Amino acid sequence: MTNKDNNKKNEVMDNTSKKILEIWMSIPRSIRILVFWVIIFIIALIGWTRFLIDLKIKFFPH
């Protein structure tokens, strides 16, 4: 992979992230905060469920 190709790839990445940022900034602030909390909530829920399943397996072996 040459340096030129690498630069082109970085440019495409920059353009993509700029577009995503523009879309993100065009969303009203309250919705952005809501989306942020929903993502955190989902991650926490998945982690907590895994934790509970581990506990269940540990303390109630079948």
C-alpha positions in Angstrom: 0.0 0.0 0.0 1.6 3.3 -1.1 1.4 6.6 0.8 -0.9 8.0 -1.9 -3.4 5.2 -1.3 -3.2 5.7 2.4 -3.9 9.5 2.1 -6.9 8.8 -0.1 -8.3 6.3 2.5 -7.8 8.9 5.2 -9.6 11.5 3.1 -12.5 9.2 2.7 -12.6 8.5 6.4 -12.4 12.2 7.2 -15.3 12.9 4.8 -17.4 10.1 6.3 -16.8 11.3 9.9 -17.5 14.9 8.8 -20.8 13.8 7.3 -21.7 11.8 10.4 -20.8 14.8 12.6 -22.9 17.1 10.4 -25.9 14.8 10.7 -25.3 14.5 14.5 -25.1 18.3 14.9 -28.3 18.8 12.9 -30.1 16.6 15.5 -31.6 18.8 18.3 -29.6 18.6 21.6 -32.4 17.0 23.6 -32.7 14.1 21.1 -28.9 13.7 21.1 -28.9 13.4 24.9 -31.7 10.9 24.8 -29.9 8.7 22.2 -26.8 8.8 24.4 -28.7 7.7 27.5 -30.5 4.9 25.5 -27.2 3.5 24.3 -25.7 3.6 27.8 -28.9 1.9 29.2 -28.8 -0.9 26.6 -25.1 -1.6 27.3 -25.8 -1.6 31.1 -28.7 -3.9 30.6 -26.7 -6.4 28.6 -23.9 -6.3 31.2 -26.3 -6.7 34.1 -28.1 -9.6 32.5 -24.8 -11.4 31.9 -23.9 -10.8 35.5 -27.2 -12.2 36.8 -26.9 -15.2 34.5 -23.4 -15.9 35.8 -24.6 -15.6 39.4 -27.5 -17.9 38.7 -25.1 -20.5 37.2 -22.7 -20.1 40.2 -25.3 -20.4 43.0 -27.9 -22.7 41.4 -26.0 -25.3 39.4 -28.5 -27.7 37.7 
